[in-house]
Amino acid sequence: MTTFAVEVDPAASDPPFEQIRRQVAAGAASGALAPGHKLPTVRQLAADLDLATGTVARAYRELEAAGIIQTQGRRGTFVASRLVDDEDATAAARAFVETLRRTGLSRDEALRLVEREWGR
């Protein structure tokens, strides 16, 4: 995995907290920020971006409220795990497995198919 860097454009129409929020959310959604990835502290990211700590804190609060990140006290702030408990996703996975079993594919072959298609 490559290093994920947040950048803020002071000339952009979106405020800095929104730029941070959007980039971290997109990184988590795309997998560039894997579940469990430790984010910099509010103070560290604020210093790195030359922003007020309140700006970064607002972005982190909004990300946490959306379930994208989670703060674990003194351990730090991490990209949240996206455990699948969605009924539609579970039903789709079940149908996928049943279909592939009927076709005679092994688990390894099925996983290779998923990996290949996920990258498209």
Secondary structure as GFF3:
##gff-version 3
##sequence-region A 1 120
A	DSSP	alpha_helix	16	30	.	.	.	ID=ss1
A	DSSP	beta_strand	38	39	.	.	.	ID=ss2
A	DSSP	alpha_helix	42	49	.	.	.	ID=ss3
A	DSSP	alpha_helix	53	65	.	.	.	ID=ss4
A	DSSP	beta_strand	69	71	.	.	.	ID=ss5
A	DSSP	three_ten_helix	73	75	.	.	.	ID=ss6
A	DSSP	beta_strand	77	79	.	.	.	ID=ss7
A	DSSP	alpha_helix	87	103	.	.	.	ID=ss8
A	DSSP	alpha_helix	107	118	.	.	.	ID=ss9
###
